[in-house]
Amino acid sequence: MVAALGIGAVGAVAGCIGAPVNAETPPEDETERIAPELDPARDVGVDRIAADPTDVPAPVDWDEPREHDVTLRTKEVVAEVEPGVTFKYMTFEGQVPGPMIRVRRGDTVNLRFEVPNDDNSDIHNVDFHAVYGPGGGAVDTTLVPGDDAAELSFRAEFPGLFTYHCAVPAMDHHVSSGMFGAILVEPEAGLPAVDREVYLGQHELYTTGDLGEKGHHAFDHGAMLAEDPTYVVFNGEHHGFTKGRRGAIGARVGETVRVFFVNGGPNQSSSWHPIGNVWSRLYRDGDLVSDPARYVETTPVAPGTATVGEMELPVPGPIKVVDHALSRAGRRGALAVVNVDGEPNPDVYEPGTEQSA
């Protein structure tokens, strides 16, 4: 109510219910109210907070269990949500989402977890949804900045695409600020080959500024508790993978693209949809063992859930991957473009001729 009406309007509502008025002070609705200004945008610590969506580990090509040495470092860093808007993110390895980890069922992960003093002001840990163990490893990785690194090992016992995230008591704040990622545990037989793979992560940013307001946006705990985000973004940035920002994700006619998608949340489900296409094969909730669903237009992805979708590309043109809660896609930032190059295919889609005025 306060956000919708503004401070002055709140005063008017108070007057309607008979709040007393001091004779020496004008009624609140007649008093000029000035909303506090944001601090200026801060210098950024990284040029790009968004993880490169094409930076996906190579598919599993081994057929016996292996060990993988994985290091995750936490880093709190100021970066741009959109031009002129800065925010202090909390990250794994300085990017949102954290690096994608790819193993095979039966493999062992030897994890080294670090919270360097120079890059962090808060306590952090990591909870892998792919782990049998207390807190998904969070109990044994909880570190204060500057603590010695935590080391643990786990065997990937079950296949699928799974979330990992920070799980300290203020986990909603930390996850919202960017501390989440995905680990892929391929089935023993691997996944079917595709032409391209893409990695996207959705989350909400709760800030003290308004949508698009220039300046430095601090984290707003009240907005988070009300589940009223300023931004809903892919990979930490507002419309990051579009022509006007970092550029669209490239593909070509005739290819099949597999998208690994993780919803960090912390609060809102995503209605995940490719505009101008469908999920030809959809591995709901990251389930890589059951037969995939076919030709699904939109699928719900709950917070703390990862999903895999594949698109076939018979015609050229942009495909907009969105949260189909459309105010999030069009306004708050949950949109990425896959630009498909290649020859037209009029048997599948004929755009017609230009109409006269």
C-alpha positions, 0 to 999 in steps of 0.5 A, spaced: 500 500 500 505 504 501 509 503 495 503 504 491 500 510 493 507 514 495 508 518 502 504 523 500 498 519 499 499 515 505 498 522 509 491 523 505 489 516 507 491 517 515 487 524 514 481 520 512 480 516 518 481 522 523 488 522 525 489 529 530 491 535 526 496 540 530 493 547 529 501 549 528 502 544 523 499 543 516 495 536 515 500 531 512 497 531 506 498 538 505 506 538 507 511 537 501 514 530 502 521 529 499 523 522 498 530 520 500 534 520 494 539 514 493 546 515 494 550 516 487 552 509 483 558 506 486 564 504 482 563 497 480 568 491 482 566 487 476 565 489 469 559 484 468 556 480 474 552 476 469 555 469 468 556 468 461 550 463 459 554 459 454 560 458 459 557 451 460 562 445 462 563 440 457 558 434 457 560 427 460 564 423 456 567 418 461 563 411 463 567 410 470 567 414 476 571 420 477 574 425 482 573 432 481 577 437 485 572 443 485 573 450 489 568 455 490 570 462 493 565 467 495 565 474 493 561 480 495 562 485 489 558 492 487 556 491 480 550 494 475 543 491 475 542 496 469 546 502 466 547 507 472 544 502 477 549 499 482 547 494 487 552 490 492 551 482 490 553 476 494 556 471 489 560 464 488 566 466 484 564 473 482 558 471 478 551 470 478 549 464 478 555 461 481 559 456 476 555 450 473 558 444 476 558 438 471 559 430 474 556 423 472 552 419 477 557 416 482 563 421 481 566 424 487 566 431 488 572 434 493 570 441 495 574 446 497 570 452 500 573 459 501 570 465 504 576 470 503 577 476 508 578 481 502 572 480 498 567 478 504 564 482 510 559 476 512 558 469 514 557 464 508 556 457 506 554 452 501 548 447 500 548 443 495 541 440 493 545 434 490 548 432 496 546 427 502 549 430 508 547 435 513 544 441 510 547 439 503 554 441 506 552 447 509 553 445 516 561 443 514 562 449 510 560 455 514 565 460 515 567 467 517 571 471 512 578 469 513 577 462 516 581 457 513 578 453 507 573 448 509 574 441 505 569 436 504 567 430 499 561 427 497 559 422 492 553 424 487 548 419 488 542 421 484 542 424 477 539 430 475 540 438 475 540 441 482 540 448 485 546 450 490 546 456 494 548 459 501 544 457 507 546 461 513 540 464 517 540 470 512 539 465 506 534 469 503 538 475 503 544 472 500 540 468 495 537 474 493 543 477 492 546 472 487 548 466 491 546 460 488 548 456 482 547 449 479 550 442 479 548 437 473 549 430 475 548 426 468 545 419 468 551 414 467 549 413 460 549 421 459 545 426 456 543 426 448 547 430 444 545 437 442 548 443 438 548 448 444 547 449 451 546 455 455 545 456 463 541 461 466 539 463 473 533 467 475 532 471 482 529 477 485 532 483 487 529 487 493 532 494 493 531 501 496 530 504 489 525 504 484 525 500 478 530 504 473 532 509 478 539 511 477 544 511 483 546 505 488 540 501 491 541 498 498 538 491 500 531 492 502 529 487 507 522 490 508 521 489 501 523 482 501 519 480 507 513 483 503 516 479 497 515 485 493 521 485 488 524 491 485 527 487 479 526 480 477 532 478 473 536 473 469 544 472 471 543 478 475 542 483 470 536 487 467 535 484 460 542 483 460 542 478 454 538 483 449 541 487 443 541 493 448 545 490 453 550 484 452 548 482 446 543 476 444 545 469 445 547 466 438 544 460 435 543 457 428 537 454 424 537 447 424 540 446 431 537 444 438 539 448 444 539 445 451 537 450 456 539 449 464 535 453 468 535 455 475 531 459 480 534 461 486 528 465 488 528 466 494 521 467 494 517 467 487 516 461 482 517 462 475 513 461 469 518 459 464 517 460 457 520 461 450 516 466 446 516 463 439 518 456 440 516 451 445 520 446 450 521 440 445 523 436 451 522 438 458 526 435 464 521 437 469 524 439 476 531 437 473 529 430 472 533 426 467 531 419 469 524 420 467 522 421 459 521 428 458 515 432 457 514 434 449 512 440 446 511 444 453 509 452 452 510 454 459 512 450 465 512 452 473 519 453 476 519 453 484 524 457 488 530 452 489 528 448 483 532 447 477 529 445 470 532 443 463 529 445 457 530 443 449 528 447 443 529 445 436 530 451 431 527 450 424 526 458 423 530 464 424 529 470 428 529 472 436 526 467 441 525 471 448 526 466 454 522 469 459 518 469 466 511 469 463 509 473 469 509 478 464 511 484 468 517 481 470 519 480 463 517 486 460 519 491 466 523 488 471 528 484 467 526 477 466 528 476 459 533 473 455 534 473 447 536 467 443 537 470 436 537 464 431 541 466 424 540 462 418 535 461 412 528 462 412 523 456 412 517 458 409 514 451 409 514 452 417 513 460 417 511 465 412 512 472 415 508 474 409 509 481 405 509 488 407 502 491 408 501 498 405 499 503 409 
